[in-house]
Amino acid sequence: MPLATNDGTRSVPTTEMIDLKGHSALITGSTKGVGRSIAEAFASAGANVVIHGRRRDRAAEEVLASCAGRGGNTTFVAADLMAETIPTVDRLFADVLAAMPAIDILVNNAGTYIDKPFLEMDWDTYDRTMRLNVAAPYFLTQRFAKHWIANKTGGRVLMIGSINGRLAEPTHSCYDTSKGAIDAMVRSLCVSLAPQGIRVNGLAPGLVRTPLTSIIDRDERFRRWMELHTPSGQVPHSDVCGSGAVYLCSDDAWHVHGQMLLVDGGMSAWQQPDMPDSFA
């Protein structure tokens, strides 16, 4: 595996040791950020990949081209998972099966951060966040689980959470709540679905470079402060999530159920670092 970088450069992890050939995956929200990194890692491991985004735009074309050059078949489906949940999930499920009928891996990655301080939170912001971050993965997993159970094929589900599911920030109450729900969902759906041959696990990134965290490269003081809060001293690109996602969905992880893998450079293990006198 390549060493992580701390300068924002992308380096897709090597996944040759883990084989996903013969598997097909839907990765929601995979045109950029963590979702794109997971899609590229899956393709490198030989999986067929369905890319998902709200629309087929330039970002979608870029990740399609990137994945097509790595391994299995790659296609794209569009759906706005922030819209009314049940009709949208039903359409997405049908479109995915039409494009790639043998889907046996679902990666629920699509999510958003549109938070406000708790005392300023309004219903529309709260509802939009919960629709995309909580309701969509819950009901999309239900659709695929019913399909897999009816066809006796088994399946694998990976929920993408966040370190914010365990560590709170004062202005992130709605986002923190949604990612805490993902932590609980991993455990609950594991208990419900493991007897049916469906593995459910989660992956929770710490602070990584994505389009939503561009402040890392705009504000040097913020970057240095976050490096200080991370035992590894690194704020890498989202590519660091790819290898863990591949492992959790692979045959190698056949006995791993209901676990949340934190990819956070040790941030969640550290109560509070001391600020050095020289920090300014």
N, C-alpha and C positions, 0 to 999 in steps of 0.2 A: 504494500500500500504506500502511496506517496505521502510524504510528510505534509501536514497542513501548512497553508500559507497564511500570512497575516497582513497581506497587502491588497486583498481584494481580487487577486488573480484566481481564475477557475482552473481546477485540476480534477477531472472526473476520476473517482477512485477506481482502481483496478479490481475487477470482480471475476477474473478468470477462475479463481479457486472455487467459486460458488456458481452452480449451474442452474439456470432457470429455463433451459431449453424444454420445449413442450408445454410451457405454461403461458397463459395469456392474462394480461392485467389491464384493468381500467384504473387510471390515476386521475382523480378529479383535480381541477385547478393546476394543470401540469404544463402551462405555457410559459411559466417563469418561476423564479425562486426555488423553494424547496421541492415543489412538484416537478419542475423541469429536471432538477438534479436527480430525483428518484427515477423519473422516466428514462433518463440517459443511462443511469446505472442498471436498470432493468434490461434495457436494450443491449447493453454491453454484456450482460449475463446470458443473453440469448432468448429473452422472453419476447413474445408478441405484445405490443403495447397499444392501447387506445388512449390517445391524448385528449384531454377535455379542457374546454375554455368557454367563456361566454360567447365568443365569436371567433371565426377563422380569420385572424388578423396576421400582421407581420410576425408577431411573437410566436403564434401557432405554427406558421410556416417554417420558422427557424428551428423550433424544437422537432418538428416532423422531419426536416432534413437531417438534423443531428442524429436522431434516433435511427432513421432509415439506414444510415451508414455504419451502424454498429452491430446489428444482429437480425432479429426476426422481423416479422411484418409489423407495420405501423400505420395507424389510421387516426382520424380525428372525429370527434362528435362535439356539438355545441349545445349548451343549455345554461340558462341563468338560474343557478341554484338559490339565489336570493329572492326569486319570485315565489308564487304560491307553491308550497312544498309538494303536496301529493301529486297534482297534475304534472309538475316539472319532473319529479323523480320517476313517475310512470313513463313519461316520454323518453327520458334519458335512458332508462333501463331497456326500453324497446329498441331504441336507436343503437345502443351498444351491442345487444344481441344480434341485431340485423347485420352489423358491421363485423362482429367477431363472436360467433356463437359459443365458442369453447372457453369463454372467460372463467377462470377459476381463482383469480386474485382481484380483490377490490382494495384500492388504497384511497381512503377518504382524506384527501389533503386540502381541498378547497376551503378557504377561510378568509376572514377579513378582520381588520382592526380599524374601527371607526368610532373609537371610544370618546367619552367625555367624563369629566369628574362626576362622581356619584350624585352630588346634589344638583347637578345640571342635566342629568340624564333624562331623555325624553323617550316616549314609547316607541316612536318610529326607529330611532337609532338602536334601542334595545332589541326590538323585534327583528330588524334586518340582521343584526349580529347573530341572534339565536337561530334564525332560519338557516343561515349559511353554515354557521360553526357547529350547530348541535342537531337541529331537525333534519337537515339534508343527509348527514352521515347516518343518522339513526334509521331513517326510513329507506335510504338506498341500501343499507346493509340488510334490512328486512326483505326487500325485494330479491336481492341476490340469494339470501339464505333460503327463502322459500323455493327458489328455482333450483338451487343445489340439492336441497333435501328431496324435492320431487323427483329429481333425476339421479339421486343417489351417487353424486359425484364428489361431495366434499368441497371445501373451499378454504381460502385464507383471506382474512380481513386485517388491514393495517390502518389504524387511526393515527393521524398526525396531530399530536397535541402541542404542548409548549411547556417550557419551564414555568410559565405563568399559571399553569394548572396547580402548581405547588408553592410558588413564591409570588407574593402580591406586590403590586405597584399602586401608589395612591391615586393616580389618574386613570387606572386601567380596570375599573371595577367590572364592567360588562365583559370585556375580553377575558379577564381572569376567571369570571364565573363560567364563561363558555368553555374555557380550556379545562377548568376543574370538572365540568360535566363530561368531557372526553375521557379524563382519567377514570371516572366512575363507570362510564359506558364500556370501556375496555374490560373491566372486571365483570360487570353485569352480563354483557353479551357473551363473554367467555363461558360463564356458568350456564347460560341458556343454550349455547350452540356447540360447545365441545362434545357433548354426547351425540351430536348429529354429524360429527366428522368435520366441523368447521373451526378452524383456529382463529382466534381474535387476539391481536396484540396491538401495541401502540409505540410510537416513537415521538419523543418530545425534544425538539431542538432548544438550545439556549439562544443567545444572541448570535445570529449569523448574518452575513451580507445577503440581502435580497432587495428588490425594488421598494419594499415597505420600510427598509432600515437604511435608506441612503444617507441618513444623518451621520452614519459611521464615517463616511468619507468626506462629508461636508464640514464636520465639526471635530477638529483634532482633539480638543479638550474632552469632548464626550467619548471619543474612541479610547483615549488614554484612561479615562475613568472606568470604562467598562472592562478594559484589559486588566486594570487593577482589581476589579471584582471577580475576575476569572482566574482560578489557580493556574491554568495552563498559560495565562498571559496572552491568549490568542482570541481574535474575533475573526474567524475564517469565513469563507464563502459557504453557501448552503450545500455545496458538493459533499461536505463531510457527512451529510445525512444519507447519502446513497448506499454505502456499503451496509450500514445497519438495517436499512429497509430491505435490501436484497436478502440478507441473512434471515430476517424474521419471516419472510415469505417463502423461504426455500425449504426443501426437504430436510436440510440439515437441522432445522429448528422444529422438527416434527413433534417434540415433547415440550415446546415452549408455548404456554397458554396464559392469557390474561396478564401479560407483563408490559410495563411501560419502560422502554429504553431511553434514558436521558442522554442526549448528545450535547453536552453543555460545557465541556472543558473543566468540569468540576465545580461550576458555579453553585449548584444546589447543595454541595457539601460544605460550603464555607459560610459561616454565620455572618461575619462582617469583617472585611479587611480593614486594617488601619490605614488612614490616609497619611502618606509620608509628608514630612515638613516641606519638602521641595516641590510638592504638587501645586501647580498653578495654571 
